[in-house]
Amino acid sequence: MSNMNTVAAFEAKTHFSSLLERAEHGEEITITRHGKAVARLLPIEDKNLDKKHLAAAKLKKIRELGIIKNKTEFEEWKNYRREGQK
C-alpha cells in the first residue's frame, strides 16, 4: 500500500478488510483517486452510532420487503426504531 494513512482507490478495494481493521483500531485512512483525496475511512467512536446504523438497516430491510403485515410486526418495527434512538 501507499503512505500509511493514504491509499489509492484501487488499493483500498484490494485491501479493504485490512483497512477496516486499521480503522477499527483507531486509524484514519484517506482514499485517493488520481492523487486527489475523495474519501476517509474513520473509526466509529460512539458505540451508540453502531446501534443507530443497525436499527436503520433493519428498518430499511423491513420496508423493502414489505414485511409489516399486522400490529405485532408494527410494534417490532417501532422497537427497532426506539433502539436506534438510544
N, C-alpha and C positions, 0 to 999 in steps of 0.2 A: 504494500500500500504506500501511498504518498506520505506527506507530512503526517505526523502523529494525530493531528486533530483536523486535517483537511483531506478529503477523499474525493476523487473524481466519481461521477455518477456511475460509470461502468464498473469501477472497483467497488463502489458501495453495493451495487447489485450483486456482484460476485461474492462479496464478503459480508453480506447483510447480517447473518447470525452473529458473527464476531463483533460487528459494530453495535448490535443491540446489547450484547453482553458488556461491552465497554460503557455504553450509555447507562446501563443498569447499575454499573459501579461508579457512576458519578461523572463520567467524562462527557464533554460536549463535542460533537463532531459536526464539522461544516462539510456539506456536499457541494461540489462544484460541477458545472457543465461548461466546457470550453474555457476553463480557467476562471469562470465567474461564479461566485458563491450564489447558490439558488435555494438551499435548504439547510436546516440544522436538525440534528438528532440530539435530543436532550433527555436527561433522566427526569422521571416524574418524581417530584419531591413530596407532593401531597398525596398520601395514600388514599384519601377520600376521593381524589380525582379518578383513581382507578375504579372505584365503585360507581362513580357517575358515568364513566365511559362504558362500563359493563352493563349498567342499567339501561343506558341509551341504546346500546347494541341489541339488548333483549327486546326493548320496545320496538325498535325498527324491524326486527325479525318478525315479531308478532303482527305488526301492521302489514308487512309484506305478504305474509302467509294467510292473512285473513283469519287468524286463529280465534279471535274473540267472538264467541257464539252465544254466550249466556252470561248471566250476572256473576256467577262464580269466577269465570275466566276474566271478567272485567275487574273483579276485586283483586285478582292476582296481578293484573296489569297495573292497577293503582299501587300495589305493594312494590313492584319493580320501580315505579316512578318515585315513590317515597324513599326507597332505599338509595336511589341516585341523588336525592336531595340532602342526605346526611353528610 
